[in-house]
Amino acid sequence: MSHLENLNSVRDLDEALNESKERSILLFKHSLTCPISARAFSELQSHLERADSRVSYKLITVQSARAISDEAASRLGVTHQSPQAILVRDGRPVWNASHSEITVSALDGAIRNLA
């Protein structure tokens, strides 16, 4: 199972976006109080059980890291949603999904298409 790393500062976001120049990263924005986000997070966890090890997985918990979530939206040019999955390569978003669009098969397909 791949590791899901929490982003807790803008510096963490900077490092993640720099990392995307070497390997793809998947940013997952999660709300602790939203049942739709809980379902999407469950889909992500299922995906992580067999995730591609060439991808790095990052978690932004909106309640505790709203500034980071907003900064990611601004830098990537992707309107904020929660839940939201954003696949980033070379500092640019190459795929994103939100709410019920976040499924194991959507995550698997987006990452497979990147390879």
N, C-alpha and C positions, 0 to 999 in steps of 0.2 A: 504494500500500500504506500502510495506517495505521501509525502509530508505536506501539511497545510500550514504555511507560515503566516502569523499575524503581522499586519503592517500597523505600527503604532505611532509613527511619526512621518513627517514629510521626508525626512532623511531616508526612512525605510522605503518610501515610494520612489525616491530618487535612485536608490540602489536597485530596486526591482526593475525600473525602466532601463537602467544601465545593463542589468542582467539580460534583458530582452534582446540585446545586441548579440549575445552569445547563444542564447536558447530562448525558446518561447516561454512566456509566462501567462498564466491564467489568473486574472484578478476576479475575486468573487466578493461582491458587496452583499452583506447579510444584515437583516434586521432581526434582533432577538425577540421582538414583540409581534411579528407578523406571521400568521399561519401559512401564507403563501411562500414566504421566505423559508420557513421551516421545511416545507415540502421540497423546495428547490435545493436547500442545503442537504437534504436526504439524498436527492438525486446526485449531487456533487460527491457525497460520501460514497455512494455506490460506484460512481465513476472512478474514484480514487483507489478502489480495491484492485483495479486492473489498469491503472493509468499509465500513460506513456512516460517512462522515466526521463525522457529528453525534455519534458515540460516541468517548469517550476510553478507551484501553486501557492497563491497569496490570498489571504483573507482580510477584508476590511469590514469590521463590525461597525455599522453606521452609528449606533448610539454612542460608542466610545471614541470614534474616529471620524466624526463628520467632516472636519477640516481636511482630512486625508482623502475622504470620498469626494468632496467638492474639488480638491486639487487634481485628483485623477480625472474627473469629468472634464475639467478645464484643459488640462494638458493633452488629453486624448481626443477631445472634441466629441465626446459621447455624452449625451444628455443623461443626467443622473437618474437611475432607477434603483429600486430595492425590492426584491433581489435582482442582481445583475451579474452576468458573467461576461468578462471582456478578455479575449485572447489577444495578446500583444506580441509583436515581433518587430525587432529593430526600432523600438520606441513608438510604434504605431499600432492602432487597433486593426486587426485583420478579421475579427468576427466578434459579435456580441449578441446577447440574448437577455431577456428579462422575464420575470414572472413565470407563467406556465410554459414558456418556450425553453426553459432550462430543464433538460431531461438528460438521462444517461446517454441516450442515442444521439442527441444533439451535441453534447460535449464530445463524445467519441468521434462523431463525424467531423466536427470542426477541427479537431486535432489531427485526425487522419488526413484530412484535406490539406493541412499545412505541410505535411511531410512530403 
